Amino acid sequence: MENKVIRQRIDVLRTWMKENGLSAFIFPSTDPHSGEYVPDYWMARQWISGFNGSAGTAVVTLTDAALWTDSRYFLAATEQLEGTGFQLMKQGLSETPSIAEWLGSTLDEGETVGMDGWVNTITSVMDMEAELEEYGLELNTELDPTESLWEGRPELPDSPIEIHPIELAGESAQSKIKRVREKLEENGCEALMVSQLDEIAWLLNLRGKDVHCNPVFVSYVIVKQDECTLYINPKKVTASVAEYLKKEGVSIKNYDSIADDLENYEGENIMMDYNTSNNQLWALLPSVVILNEKSPIAPMKAVKNEAEIRGYRSAMLKDGIAMVKFLHWLKPAVEAGGQTEMSIDQKLTSLRAEQPLYRDISFDTIAGYGPHGAIVHYEATPETDIPLEPHGLLLLDSGAQYQDGTTDITRTIALGPLTEEERHDYTLVLRGHIRLAMVKFPAGSSGTQMDICARYAMWQEGINYLHGTGHGVGSFLNVHEGPHQFRMNYMPAPFVANMTVTNEPGIYKTGKHGCRTENTMLVTHYMDGEFGEFLQLEPLTLCPIDTTPINLNEMQQDEIDYLNWYHGWVRETLLPHLDDEADKEWLIEATEEVKK
């Protein structure tokens, strides 16, 4: 069936393209701030294609249209693109061409492709320019069709921002800005361009509501040695926030003023990360030396202070209470019938929302039952939602934003009888999780050096997973933060005490099942000795791990000992805070010691 609305938009776009000398236009999923989630105002890819998944790139030429997305969205995209004129390009398949390859085979040499420089990073523009050049195609980043063509475009969010209390932040904005200036001086740099929203929120001890799942606000910041300027819609700044910023030495300018201020920038150099800064910011500074360096804010933000750590512990306690109530409810509810991937997501969210200081989920829940668990970042939609049955595995990856901390947890749950393959894979994943959880390592090690701990047992059987094993977690901020990671490919960022990081190995077998076990961990001091400081990983997540699928005879005794220790700690910590006797009984049973 023809989708007239989308086809009409494409027709209008093609007329605009002809008028502006373009033969194609590329619509990414991003915004000017390289956000994982973006405000509705920048959802141009959804506007032009009708596809509403969180990841994808739409490309329209004068005769064709195609959309690239990953395996999470193959089913949904197929349905949503029907009748639009868009062809689905399945990323990750060997037969799928890249965007540049497709354009190279579709367009003639000398033709021009458009990309909006405001919503593409410097690196992505440079890479696309180089790839298109191989086919004799040119790239124009100065045009944005949405400005004139998008009727009824959503407004930029104007909800007020709020001060993140010092008792939760643990350090004043003034102190953080001073530390940034010290880093700039060390690098011989006059200013820092900050465009990532979580860095701005952390730096200024402010929070907002502009982005789904992330308590951030649309803005830029420029830090110089003698001034710090926040570029933001003034409607968002209340009198109390304005007074607070003045005390912290921060001036306020309109969000759109960033362009004029960069065009008139009088310094000799400025620090700007090509991987996170949009291309238009770079284009506004043609005569200025741009130092392509990673922001010094990221490693500062990654190391949590005492107040933030207290906040994590409080948030994890509340999350653990909600998870126990949910897990106690889950299996009987599935046996009774009527539960689906989406309905259990709603149930868990409602239980979290009952907890003090709850603000939001921290990312869209991944509830994958059976074969859906093998889709690494699966998100159930009305088109893909399936009922849960009392057998097989459910992979549930979820988290919450509390004002005092951010949570991220994955549990794989046996809803009933399992195959031997499911039990074996579940046990391999649990062994990997425990091996990494037990690791002791020299301060300054990179996550790549420790990643093998999580993969070793499965590697012996020729099994692997293609995502990272762990990422940093924000403090009432974005659930994904760097720069440190556990990852197979080289990630040089050093681990130091008081970083948070997830531990989440997995196994995914297409068409069968997926398993993942994840706790959020805190990097803590282990010992000092002849060979320097050593660190360890302390679990923050408080939630039982399902023991029913475990093949205990495949586990080593120290792995079983760790699991029993973890369950004892979870039980002792949570029991005093549960108000329902049935929940307490379930927790005691779920955390009973296991033996070979």
Secondary structure as UniProt FT lines:
FT   HELIX           4..19
FT   TURN            20..21
FT   STRAND          24..27
FT   TURN            32..33
FT   HELIX           40..42
FT   HELIX           44..49
FT   STRAND          57..61
FT   STRAND          65..69
FT   HELIX           71..73
FT   HELIX           74..80
FT   TURN            81..85
FT   STRAND          87..90
FT   TURN            91..92
FT   TURN            94..95
FT   HELIX           99..106
FT   TURN            109..110
FT   STRAND          112..115
FT   TURN            117..118
FT   HELIX           122..133
FT   TURN            134..136
FT   STRAND          138..140
FT   HELIX           146..149
FT   TURN            151..152
FT   STRAND          162..163
FT   HELIX           166..169
FT   HELIX           173..186
FT   TURN            187..188
FT   STRAND          191..194
FT   HELIX           197..204
FT   STRAND          206..207
FT   TURN            212..213
FT   STRAND          220..224
FT   STRAND          228..231
FT   HELIX           234..236
FT   HELIX           239..247
FT   TURN            248..249
FT   STRAND          250..253
FT   TURN            255..256
FT   HELIX           257..263
FT   STRAND          269..271
FT   TURN            274..276
FT   HELIX           279..283
FT   TURN            286..287
FT   STRAND          289..291
FT   HELIX           297..302
FT   HELIX           306..336
FT   HELIX           341..353
FT   TURN            356..357
FT   STRAND          358..361
FT   STRAND          366..369
FT   HELIX           370..374
FT   TURN            376..377
FT   TURN            382..384
FT   STRAND          393..398
FT   STRAND          400..402
FT   TURN            403..404
FT   STRAND          405..406
FT   STRAND          409..414
FT   HELIX           420..437
FT   STRAND          440..442
FT   TURN            443..444
FT   HELIX           447..459
FT   TURN            460..462
FT   STRAND          470..472
FT   STRAND          481..486
FT   TURN            497..498
FT   STRAND          499..503
FT   STRAND          506..509
FT   TURN            510..512
FT   STRAND          513..516
FT   STRAND          518..529
FT   TURN            530..531
FT   STRAND          532..539
FT   TURN            548..549
FT   HELIX           552..554
FT   HELIX           557..574
FT   HELIX           575..577
FT   HELIX           581..590
//
